[in-house]
Amino acid sequence: MAGSVIRGRSFSPLVGHAFSRIAEQLSRLEVQANSELVSKTVSELDLEKRIGVNIIALRRRREWSVDLEHMDIRQGDVMIVRGTQEGLVALKDVTEGLSALPER
């Protein structure tokens, strides 16, 4: 299942509905140029405390990384993230530059 998320595959609506009922989910998000995430480190963002989401892997160009604590986020990075549906929706908006992260 995680492999399918990483490759960006979609699922039938029934599978999507079933997974929406699970407390934690996975998502694949690409960081846009106008996102406030750009130039910040994963540890600096503290996403787990702020919105209940963890970045578990990050792809830059063709390389995947999982040792992310001090890694800075750049435009075009693709993140595999885990969290609640609400947190993932919030992070998607942040990665697209549509909203800001909540204050700490």
N, C-alpha and C positions, 0 to 999 in steps of 0.2 A: 504494500500500500504506500509506504513512504517513498519508494522508488518511483511510483506513478506521480506523486506530488512533485518530486524533484524534476521529473521530465515534463511537467506541465500538462499531463493528461487530464481529461475531464471524465466524469463518471455520469451514469444515468441519474435522473432526478430521484429515483428511489434510493440509490446508494447515498446521494447527497443528503436526503432527508434523514436517513438512519444515522449518518455521521453528525448531523446537526444536533442530535440528541445526546451526544457524548460530551462530557464536560470539557475535555481538552481536545483540540484539533490541530492539524498541521496545515500550513499554507505556504505558498511560494509567492514572494513579493519582490518587485524590482524597484530600486531606489531611483527616483527622478531627480533632476538637477535642482529643482526648487524645494526639495524636502529639507526640513530642519535637521534630519539625521546626518546629512553630508558633513564630513570633516569632524564628526564626533566619534569617540570610541564607544564600543559596546558597553563597557563597564560604566562609562560616564553617563550614558543614557538611562541606566537602571530601569529598563522596561518592565521587569518582573514586578517591582514595587509600584511603578506608576500605572501600568495598564494590564498587568497579569500575563505578559507575553515574554517568552524567551527566544532569542535567536540561537538556533542550534547548529546551523551551518551557513556559510556564506560563500558564494561563487563570485570570483573576480576574473573576468575574461574566461579562461577555460579551467581555472584551478579552484578546487573546493578547499575550504579551511574549516576546521572545527575548534581550533584554539583561538578564540575570538576576544578574550577579555580586553586586550590592549590594541586590538585592531581597529583602525579608523574606517568609517563607512564612506564609500564614494558613490558618485553618480554611476548608475549602471550595475551596481552590485545586485546580485540576486540572493535573497535571504530565504532560508527555510526556517519558519518560525512555528512555535508551539504555544497554544494558549486557549483561552475561552473564545467563543465565537464573538462576543462583544469586544474583547481585546484585539482580536485579529482584524475586525472591521475598523476599529480605531486606528490601528497601525497601518492598515492599507491606505486610509485617508492621509496619514502623516507621510508615508513613503511617496505619495502622489502630490504632496504639497498642498493638499486641500484643507488641512487643519493642522493645529499645533498639538504637541503633547501636553497633557495636563501638568500643572505645576506640582512640585513635590510636596 
